[in-house]
Amino acid sequence: MADFPATPHINVLNEIGFGKTVLLPGDPLRAKFIAENFLENPVLVNNVRGVNGYTGYYKGVKVSVMATGMGMPAMGIYSHELFTRFGVENIIRVGSAGSIQEHINLYDIVLGQGACTDSNWAVQFHLPGTFAPIADFTMLCEAVKACENHKATYHVGNINSSDVFYGDHEGVPEGLDSVYGLKKMGVMALEMEAAALYMNAARYGKRALCICTISDHVLKGVETTAAERQTAFTKMMEVALDVAVAMDKK
């Protein structure tokens, strides 16, 4: 059997490899759901650490989908390896996010034009001042078109990528001050991966976009179930796949 590329986290199992565009959900079960329900002839191309990756075809275009797990370190590893070792040009994060705006509701789609962050991720690049991670404009425009075509309720703007899921707010009256601070600055929602993805894309001259479905509302205290997060975010999946098709010729 011929040798195929391998890293500590990705071991390509066959000559099919990865498509030009890869969808990266956090949840391995969401990756499996996308492959089995949207891709034609999906083939398992990676299974290191149980993080299965699949490659198939959508509307005649070769597309891949693979999970990353949670957080910027994990996203940083997978996006780095895909961009630098496997010839991937475009990465679309398809994830969940928590709304911090009154008008952004459960199941709405948010397109991360920019990604604020409390992470130290940018320090490795030895930059002066503060780097502002942003999405690729072409991919963002294609996502807006796809949302319109699918009649999706969507919002474009800033999201916040945090290293913290469980903040230590117990017994601290000002515990949610940071959330209200982001809210007053127009940040749409909270998630945990986009900033690292955008910075890696910038560093390696690639393209990236974060598309999230609102899974919970931080200030209203409502949320979707784990099962719904795996399988009910289908409109976001269709939008992302349409972007992948559009980017195939760009």
C-alpha positions as CSV (number, residue, x, y, z in Angstrom):
1,M,0.0,0.0,0.0
2,A,1.3,3.5,-0.9
3,D,2.3,5.9,1.8
4,F,0.0,8.8,2.3
5,P,0.6,12.0,4.3
6,A,0.6,11.8,8.1
7,T,1.0,14.1,11.0
8,P,0.5,13.4,14.8
9,H,-3.2,14.2,14.4
10,I,-4.1,13.3,10.8
11,N,-3.2,10.1,9.0
12,V,-4.7,10.0,5.5
13,L,-6.0,6.5,4.9
14,N,-6.2,6.5,1.1
15,E,-5.4,8.4,-2.0
16,I,-8.7,10.3,-1.9
17,G,-7.3,12.7,0.7
18,F,-9.0,16.1,1.4
19,G,-10.9,18.4,-0.8
20,K,-9.9,22.0,-1.5
21,T,-12.5,23.1,1.1
22,V,-12.9,21.4,4.5
23,L,-15.8,21.9,6.9
24,L,-14.7,21.7,10.6
25,P,-17.4,21.2,13.2
26,G,-16.3,20.7,16.8
27,D,-18.5,17.7,17.3
28,P,-17.4,14.4,15.7
29,L,-21.0,13.3,15.5
30,R,-21.9,16.4,13.6
31,A,-19.1,15.6,11.1
32,K,-20.4,12.1,10.7
33,F,-24.0,13.4,10.2
34,I,-22.9,15.9,7.5
35,A,-20.9,13.1,5.7
36,E,-23.7,10.6,5.8
37,N,-26.6,13.0,5.0
38,F,-25.1,15.5,2.5
39,L,-22.1,14.0,0.8
40,E,-22.2,11.6,-2.1
41,N,-20.0,8.5,-1.7
42,P,-18.3,9.7,1.6
43,V,-15.1,7.9,2.4
44,L,-13.3,7.8,5.7
45,V,-10.0,9.5,5.2
46,N,-8.8,10.0,8.8
47,N,-9.5,8.4,12.2
48,V,-6.6,9.4,14.4
49,R,-7.8,9.8,18.1
50,G,-11.4,9.0,16.9
51,V,-11.6,12.3,15.1
52,N,-13.0,10.9,11.9
53,G,-12.6,12.9,8.7
54,Y,-14.6,12.2,5.5
55,T,-14.3,13.2,1.9
56,G,-17.1,13.0,-0.6
57,Y,-18.9,15.1,-3.2
58,Y,-21.6,17.8,-3.0
59,K,-23.1,19.0,-6.2
60,G,-20.2,17.4,-8.0
61,V,-17.5,19.1,-5.9
62,K,-15.1,17.3,-3.8
63,V,-15.6,18.4,-0.2
64,S,-14.3,17.1,3.2
65,V,-15.6,17.3,6.7
66,M,-13.7,16.6,9.9
67,A,-14.2,17.4,13.6
68,T,-11.8,19.4,15.7
69,G,-13.0,19.1,19.3
70,M,-13.4,22.2,21.4
71,G,-11.2,25.3,21.8
72,M,-8.6,27.2,20.0
73,P,-5.6,24.9,20.7
74,A,-7.5,22.0,19.0
75,M,-8.7,24.3,16.1
76,G,-5.1,25.6,15.8
77,I,-3.7,22.1,15.4
78,Y,-6.1,20.9,12.8
79,S,-6.3,24.0,10.7
80,H,-2.5,24.3,10.8
81,E,-2.0,20.8,9.5
82,L,-4.7,21.0,6.9
83,F,-3.4,24.3,5.6
84,T,0.3,23.4,5.6
85,R,0.5,19.6,5.0
86,F,-2.6,18.6,3.1
87,G,-3.1,21.3,0.5
88,V,-6.4,22.6,1.9
89,E,-7.2,26.1,0.7
90,N,-10.5,26.9,2.5
91,I,-11.7,26.0,5.9
92,I,-15.3,26.6,7.1
93,R,-16.0,26.2,10.8
94,V,-19.6,25.0,11.2
95,G,-20.3,25.3,14.9
96,S,-22.5,26.4,17.7
97,A,-22.5,29.8,19.5
98,G,-24.2,31.5,22.4
99,S,-26.1,34.7,21.5
100,I,-25.5,37.8,23.6
101,Q,-27.9,40.1,21.6
102,E,-31.6,40.3,22.3
103,H,-32.5,40.1,18.6
104,I,-30.4,37.0,17.8
105,N,-32.3,33.9,18.7
106,L,-32.0,30.1,18.8
107,Y,-31.3,28.5,15.4
108,D,-30.3,31.9,13.8
109,I,-27.1,31.7,11.8
110,V,-24.2,34.1,12.6
111,L,-21.4,34.7,10.1
112,G,-18.3,35.8,11.9
113,Q,-17.0,38.8,9.9
114,G,-14.4,39.3,12.7
115,A,-13.4,37.4,15.9
116,C,-12.6,39.2,19.1
117,T,-10.8,37.0,21.6
118,D,-9.4,36.8,25.1
119,S,-6.8,34.2,23.9
120,N,-3.1,34.5,23.8
121,W,-3.0,32.9,20.4
122,A,-1.6,35.9,18.5
123,V,1.5,36.1,20.7
124,Q,3.3,33.3,18.8
125,F,3.3,35.5,15.6
126,H,5.4,38.2,17.3
127,L,3.2,41.1,16.2
128,P,3.3,44.7,17.4
129,G,0.0,45.9,19.0
130,T,-3.2,43.9,18.6
131,F,-4.1,41.8,15.6
132,A,-7.7,41.8,14.4
133,P,-8.7,38.3,13.1
134,I,-11.1,38.5,10.2
135,A,-12.9,36.1,7.8
136,D,-12.1,35.9,4.1
137,F,-14.3,38.4,2.3
138,T,-15.1,36.2,-0.7
139,M,-16.2,33.3,1.5
140,L,-18.3,35.7,3.6
141,C,-20.0,37.1,0.5
142,E,-20.8,33.6,-0.7
143,A,-22.2,32.7,2.7
144,V,-24.5,35.7,2.6
145,K,-25.8,34.6,-0.8
146,A,-26.3,31.0,0.4
147,C,-28.2,32.2,3.5
148,E,-30.5,34.3,1.2
149,N,-31.0,31.4,-1.1
150,H,-32.0,29.1,1.8
151,K,-34.1,31.8,3.4
152,A,-32.1,31.5,6.6
153,T,-32.3,34.0,9.4
154,Y,-28.7,35.2,9.6
155,H,-26.6,38.0,11.1
156,V,-23.1,39.3,10.0
157,G,-20.7,40.9,12.4
158,N,-18.3,40.3,15.3
159,I,-18.2,37.1,17.3
160,N,-16.0,36.4,20.4
161,S,-13.7,33.5,20.7
162,S,-13.0,32.7,24.3
163,D,-10.7,30.2,26.0
164,V,-13.3,30.0,28.8
165,F,-16.5,28.0,28.7
166,Y,-17.3,27.9,32.5
167,G,-16.4,31.4,33.7
168,D,-15.7,31.7,37.5
169,H,-18.7,34.0,38.1
170,E,-20.1,32.3,41.3
171,G,-20.5,34.9,44.0
172,V,-19.1,37.7,41.9
173,P,-21.7,40.4,41.3
174,E,-19.7,41.8,38.3
175,G,-19.2,38.3,36.9
176,L,-21.0,38.9,33.7
177,D,-19.6,42.4,33.1
178,S,-17.4,41.0,30.3
179,V,-20.4,39.7,28.5
180,Y,-22.3,42.9,28.8
181,G,-19.2,44.8,27.7
182,L,-19.0,42.7,24.5
183,K,-22.8,43.1,24.1
184,K,-22.6,46.9,24.2
185,M,-19.9,46.8,21.5
186,G,-22.2,44.9,19.2
187,V,-20.6,41.5,19.4
188,M,-23.2,38.9,18.3
189,A,-22.3,35.7,20.0
190,L,-19.7,33.7,22.0
191,E,-17.8,30.7,20.7
192,M,-14.3,29.1,21.2
193,E,-12.5,28.6,17.9
194,A,-12.8,31.2,15.2
195,A,-10.0,33.6,16.2
196,A,-7.3,30.8,16.0
197,L,-8.7,29.7,12.6
198,Y,-8.7,33.2,11.2
199,M,-5.1,33.8,12.4
200,N,-3.8,30.6,11.0
201,A,-5.5,31.3,7.7
202,A,-3.9,34.8,7.6
203,R,-0.4,33.4,8.5
204,Y,-0.5,30.8,5.7
205,G,-2.2,32.9,3.0
206,K,-5.4,30.7,3.1
207,R,-9.1,31.4,3.5
208,A,-11.4,30.8,6.4
209,L,-14.9,31.5,7.6
210,C,-16.8,30.7,10.8
211,I,-20.5,29.9,10.4
212,C,-22.4,29.2,13.7
213,T,-25.9,28.3,14.6
214,I,-27.2,29.8,17.8
215,S,-27.5,26.9,20.3
216,D,-28.2,28.9,23.4
217,H,-28.9,32.4,24.5
218,V,-26.5,33.5,27.3
219,L,-28.7,36.3,28.7
220,K,-32.1,34.7,28.2
221,G,-31.1,31.3,29.6
222,V,-32.5,29.2,26.9
223,E,-30.6,26.4,25.0
224,T,-30.9,23.5,22.5
225,T,-30.2,19.9,23.5
226,A,-27.0,18.0,22.7
227,A,-28.9,15.9,20.1
228,E,-30.3,19.0,18.4
229,R,-26.7,20.4,18.1
230,Q,-25.6,17.3,16.3
231,T,-28.4,17.0,13.8
232,A,-30.8,19.9,13.7
233,F,-28.4,22.6,12.4
234,T,-29.0,21.5,8.8
235,K,-29.5,25.0,7.3
236,M,-26.1,26.0,8.5
237,M,-24.7,22.8,6.9
238,E,-26.3,23.5,3.6
239,V,-25.0,27.1,3.6
240,A,-21.5,25.9,4.3
241,L,-21.6,23.3,1.6
242,D,-22.9,25.9,-0.9
243,V,-19.9,28.1,0.0
244,A,-17.6,25.1,-0.6
245,V,-19.1,24.6,-4.1
246,A,-18.7,28.3,-4.9
247,M,-15.1,28.4,-3.7
248,D,-14.1,25.4,-5.9
249,K,-13.7,27.7,-8.9
250,K,-12.0,30.6,-7.0
